[in-house]
Amino acid sequence: MGQEGMGYSSGKAGGGGGGALPMTAARARGASPLSTQPSDADALAGAKAVEDIDRILREIRSDSDPSDPTDSDLDSSSVLSNATALNSSEAAAAYAAAVGNHALGPNVSGWDEQRRRWLAQNKGFPATVPGGKPRILLVTGSQPGPCDNPLGDHYLLKSTKNKIDYCRFHDIEIVHNLAHLDNELAGYWAKLPLLRRLMLSHPEVEWIWWMDSDALFTDMAFELPLSRYDNHNLIIHGYHDLLFEKHSWIALNTGSFLFRNCQWSLDLLAAWAPMGPKGFIREEAGKILTAYLKGRPAFEADDQSALIYLLLSQKEKWMDKVYIENSYYLHGFWAGLVDKYEEMMENHHPGLGDERWPFVTHFVGCKPCGSYGDYPVDRCLKSMERAFNFADNQVLRLYGFAHKGLESPKIKRIRSQTTKPINDKEDLDVKAKMSTTS
């Protein structure tokens, strides 16, 4: 649900470990190709290399921890240091006071007019791409340091490659963020200050699209129906009945959503953020959310629950501009999809985006970067491999190749080369080129 995505959060990823150390150590200890046995000098050099790698990884992880206190952190901690000893009314008052002290940044007003003026003065940076579609910026992110589990870095790379491929096909720009822009808003909440900064820094972008690092595009031909959202500013996957009738904490999913670059979005981000600062505020806000939202376990405030709470408690202010989308899978829960890919390939084709061929497969509950998660790591990794290869086949077929199987990184040729490649290219449109038939 947040910047950590696949577990890429120093505040959330568990366990120790040595990142890429096991594989590197094995190489460091390997024998010289000129001898059958390593010498004592080789062994010492290998041990020294392992020690250096381990030290470097420890330093990287230490440096990437966003929890180093600032002066304002120390001031806040002095106010809240006795929070656990307060009674409920005193704690509520302390929470209200603390929430009022945190903002994403200076208040920006008149952004719509500022943006219109900038676009008029900078004709070389239009808010549309060739073809007239609104300009979209896809944003994802991961923790600054390496994963505890080296396989986590491997699947992060695959996830990023998957997003780059989709963006290439659809004239979308992409940003992969590695920095925590606000020390207080780490973990799930790191996306909020990032999205705000990107909106203000890129007035030429019409839509900012956040996507968790543990979400993969699995329909490379599907296009967002942007004309459907002409009168809306937030597009998010969810269900009206779960939101308004059941007040469910999973009524919406913040793993993949779009914000229009406008004043309304800046205002919503400002209203969304106050439950996010780590420590006392986030813990107290978590209690409010658990009491208010059906089915929510007792844990600190998360961005998804906070958005649901905000939209329910201030419905009249926000909901007119929110589009709750479920006609296609802007978010598709992986557990019900990954074992059906072969059936989908047999009966359907890319471009549908719904349960027949899911637009996005989201690995909620899988944390391969760390040492914890809601599902067994082996199951998550196997399923991620299937999802990546399912999507990658749609890319490779453009060049006459496909994976040997959905669980294999190896590829095979499915189409012979031709002496007239331009003619063949002109005979195929994008959806045909991405189809599952050779």
Secondary structure, DSSP 8 states (H G I E B T S, - for coil): --TTTTT--TTT------TTHHHHHHHHT---TT-SS--HHHHHHHHHHHHHHHHHHHHHHHHT-TT---HHHHHHHHHHTTGGGS-HHHHHHHHHHHHTT--SSS----HHHHHHHHHHH-TTS-SB-TTS-B-EEEEEE--SS--SSHHHHHHHHHHHHHHHHHHHHTT-EEEEE---S-TTS-GGGGHHHHHHHHHHH-TT-SEEEEE-TTEEE--TT----GGGGTT-SEEEEE-HIIIIIS-BTTSEEEEEEEEESSHHHHHHHHHHGGG-STTHHHHHHHHHHHHHSBT--S-S--HHHHHHHHHHHTHHHHGGGEEEE-SS-SS-BGGGTGGGHHHHHHH--TT-BSTTSBSEEE-TT--TTSS--SS-HHHHHHHHHHHHHHHHHHHHGGGTEEESSTT---EEE-S---S-HHHHHHT--HHHHTSS--
